[in-house]
Amino acid sequence: MLPPSSYLYMMGNFGLQILVIVISFLQSLGRITMAVAVDVSRFESITMAPPDPILGVSEAFRADTHEMKLNLGVGAYRTEELQPYVLGVVKKAENLMLERGEFKEYLPIEGLAAFNKATAELLLGADNPIIKQQRIATVQGLSGTGSLRLAAALIERYFTGAKVLISSPTWGNHKNIFNDARVPWSEYRYYDPKTVGLDFDGMISDIKAAPEGSFILLHGCAHNPTGIDPTPEQWEAIADVIQEKNHIPFFDVAYQGFASGSLDADASSVRLFAARGMELLVAQSYSKNLGLYAERIGAINVVCSSADAAARVKSQLKRIARPMYSNPPVHGARIVANVVGDPALFNEWKEEMELMAGRIKSVRQKLYDSICAKDKSGKDWSYILKQIGMFSFTGLNRAQSDNMTDKWHVYMTKDGRISLAGLSAAKCEYLADAIIDSFYNVS
Ligand SMILES: Cc1ncc(COP(=O)(O)O)c(C=O)c1O
């Protein structure tokens, strides 16, 4: 006798459909359980999810066998040889952990105390009065994403119905995070395609028009995907309108120290708002600046107007974290705490960060120079140089970005973003040819 699946195969699709209908009918009579329907999954109604627009780029890159292929999709730092990079200070901090024989017991829900102290001090400056006054609630999170998700859950629970305003465009995962947390969001204008620069007036008027008490999500530095940051004067004006409208600033700081090479300069936007006495939220990530991508280390900080409010906020963040993942991982937290807590390692980290930021700046310059040398049309490409951080928004549209991939084997996100962290000096000429061809020969 053949197994039941063979009969189903012979019956073909039509037969299978009839069988499903019969089983459903019998099920509704309570006569049968799905256990008898051997090849019909209980998960039949679950459709295939689309690939992630950012992580999907790497999958396509891996499948390409062309010798000139270039992965400029994911924002991860590569060496000049285009190899992943583990920072020297990270190796030293890990050795310290081994020497000390540090334990692997559960952390408290809020994370490693030494990490939480270090991360708040890096963000605000160690002598910031907010820290002494205990007005900051810091909870270790699962990197930037997990920290944003905790904050989103806090907003959903305690500011029900409040809107989060996000920049247009923004990092692709922001929308997923707020959608999954059931937090309503809308966009404020940010990018001006005519200038490939900041639409400052649009940004200000959209923030002004938002319902009073909205959360305004701001990229602390190195805006992803555009690489376009407000100037210090523009940050002041943004703070003015947020204060006027009683909005709550919510910073996403994923690139502190990685954008300019200076931890302090890259935190200046957050510090400017904090110095005004505003309450604010800040999600931090150590994926890029310490290269701890897979360790999932970051934090959510809530600056409150009183120590009492901060204590209550922290208690609720812990309450949200407990049923989600119980407590955070220790490895990355110890690395950060060991690096920041040791003056020699801290200085070495700053040097390595300058090195990474410097390599990115130098390929940015070389790409610009190569494009200008090849393009005799007089087009102004200087926006490439004005952008900051690991990304460049090329201004290429979807069809042009497709041409970059299909013809030139340059993998990038479809919004025209390229990660300069994945570019070497040796490949700048090739990339310049690809950009010029895509820009002029594809509409
Ligand atoms: C703007 C922004 N926020 C947050 C993140 C979070 O990254 P992770 O969860 O790896 O720390 C990223 C990473 O690319 C980012 O670009």
The ligand as an SDF file (V2000), in Angstrom:
LIG
                    3D

 16 16  0  0  0  0  0  0  0  0999 V2000
   19.5790   54.7290   12.0170 C   0  0  0  0  0  0  0  0  0  0  0  0
   19.8250   53.3940   12.6170 C   0  0  0  0  0  0  0  0  0  0  0  0
   19.2340   53.1010   13.7660 N   0  0  0  0  0  0  0  0  0  0  0  0
   19.4310   51.9220   14.3710 C   0  0  0  0  0  0  0  0  0  0  0  0
   20.2210   50.9710   13.8110 C   0  0  0  0  0  0  0  0  0  0  0  0
   20.3310   49.7210   14.6060 C   0  0  0  0  0  0  0  0  0  0  0  0
   21.3050   48.8530   14.4040 O   0  0  0  0  0  0  0  0  0  0  0  0
   21.5960   47.6960   15.4640 P   0  0  0  0  0  0  0  0  0  0  0  0
   20.3030   47.1250   15.8870 O   0  0  0  0  0  0  0  0  0  0  0  0
   22.4550   46.7640   14.7140 O   0  0  0  0  0  0  0  0  0  0  0  0
   22.3210   48.3420   16.5800 O   0  0  0  0  0  0  0  0  0  0  0  0
   20.8470   51.2110   12.5810 C   0  0  0  0  0  0  0  0  0  0  0  0
   21.6620   50.2080   11.9010 C   0  0  0  0  0  0  0  0  0  0  0  0
   21.9220   50.2190   10.7310 O   0  0  0  0  0  0  0  0  0  0  0  0
   20.6440   52.4670   11.9830 C   0  0  0  0  0  0  0  0  0  0  0  0
   21.2260   52.8010   10.8310 O   0  0  0  0  0  0  0  0  0  0  0  0
  1  2  1  0
  2  3  1  0
  2 15  2  0
  3  4  2  0
  4  5  1  0
  5  6  1  0
  5 12  2  0
  6  7  1  0
  7  8  1  0
  8  9  2  0
  8 10  1  0
  8 11  1  0
 12 13  1  0
 12 15  1  0
 13 14  2  0
 15 16  1  0
M  END
$$$$
